[in-house]
Amino acid sequence: MTEPKADIDIAREATLKPIAEIGASLEIPEDSLHCYGRYKAKIDFGFIRSLEDRKDGQLVLVTAMSPTPAGEGKTTTTVGLGDALNRLGKKTTVCLREPSLGPCFGMKGGAAGGGYAQVVPMEDINLHFTGDLHAISTAHNLLAALVDNHIHWQNEESMDARRLSWRRVVDINDRTLRHINTGLGGTANGVPRETGFDLTVASEVMAIFCLAKNLSDLQQRLAKMIVGYRRNGDPITASEMKADGPLTAILRDALMPNLVQTLENNPAIIHGGPFANIAHGCNSVIATKTALKLSDCVVTEAGFGADLGAEKFFNIKCLKAGLKPAAAVIVATVRALKMHGGVAKKDLDAENIVAVQQGIPNLARHIRNVGKFGVPIVVAINRFTKDADSEISVVKQMCAELGVKAIESNHWTTGGSGAEELATNVTQLVESGSSQFRPLYDEQTSLWDKTEEVARSIYGASEIIADKKVRNQFRQFQKKYGHFQVCMAKTQYSFSTDPNLMGAPSHHVVPIRELRLCAGAEFVVVVCGDIMTMPGLPKRPSAHDIHVDEAGEIQGLF
């Protein structure tokens, strides 16, 4: 039996079309594309503004069951479904997040799809792409520098150096930067203080970047970001540091969405990349809304499982951007179900119907959860080559008992042709007009009750708990920011805050460790359990396998 080709080899063998041809398929004039080489381009703001009066296409969300080391293939399914819809005559654009270098060099690998369902040029997308994440890191860190410079020179705003909340960011997992001291070495080097780094994808600048409607909205949101507090407790904003103008200047070009293509030469817009376990996990609003104006159908994804990505997609992105999804696809794999059923990774290749049955409750809860938002659902069984037909049949049968159709999809092996049955069912759901989208909670619900609603309804928890300090934060933020959404920061591996508690745990307690106010993004980050906004590298990071060969080609990326 021949070994399957590596993703990077499949990507290199693809015949790419010049990006102007991909733009032309969406009726984007060539002079409205800012090209980054032959196969990448940004879409000009002027052209985007010209689309305002066009009717929107239909929006389809791809989400998944709780992730495992066995893999689920959410991005791969998104790409495969987009290709399949185009094969069926639906003018479809795929909208994805930009990969972070953190997981690329850490343990997850790239995020451009896999097999014969990829977006290309894969190496560019997974590495520097068009520089958007670098721009976001630079903008975030410029604000940090301006804050420290303000304290060093005059501190006219009476900023309390002990209550600065603006940390720095970097797009590489680096545990040693979680807690650091700055300003050491004497008065010429600033005021000593304790601070730290977060991952770029956890930055409020990234969140704002992905929620902004245009450049003007971007600057207004950046101006509202809170960097610290005065001695009397009043907040100090980025606008008071005169930072919103230069930050917007750094982000100006980055805010234009990026156009690339799939292996089957269909359009894909990849823009913005907040993580769903520590941020809101969706690609940019401007990318999604642009794609909706240009397409009959837009297929997008939200990070990690439906308890994180889909919940935030519905409650934050859709609510703020006025989006109304027509259908949702929940990706599942037999391998992941067996892991949730208690099977070790090394034993996943063996047929085990009992383990599949025992893992189904995880998928079942995600199905019920997505249904609470009023969006019709289909389950995509992303088939692996060693999955047994009997195992696939069990998944289909048990989904049918839950009132949801499960479709086997082979897009990883055969591209869009392997997802045509899935695409046909998605089309039927979309054209049925049965979506009755609604958020989980009302904006006027208190911050505490919003948090509790997510924990109870989505995670299956019995209650949330918090110490006096955190409860005081809830009360303080409620006075001025009670209408904000809550953005839950929680492990992606479990419905609970314990990453080792797999399946569908119920009646557990969700401990709230702290709140982080994102006044520009207009949500409150609720940090649950031991989740970290700066992950570390594993014992053997993916970076160990990445190198450039004698021909100048990158090897080992994915």
Order of alpha helices (4+ residues) and beta strands (2+ residues): alpha-alpha-beta-beta-alpha-beta-alpha-beta-alpha-beta-beta-alpha-alpha-beta-beta-beta-beta-beta-alpha-alpha-beta-beta-alpha-beta-beta-alpha-beta-beta-alpha-alpha-beta-alpha-beta-alpha-alpha-alpha-beta-alpha-beta-beta-beta-beta-beta
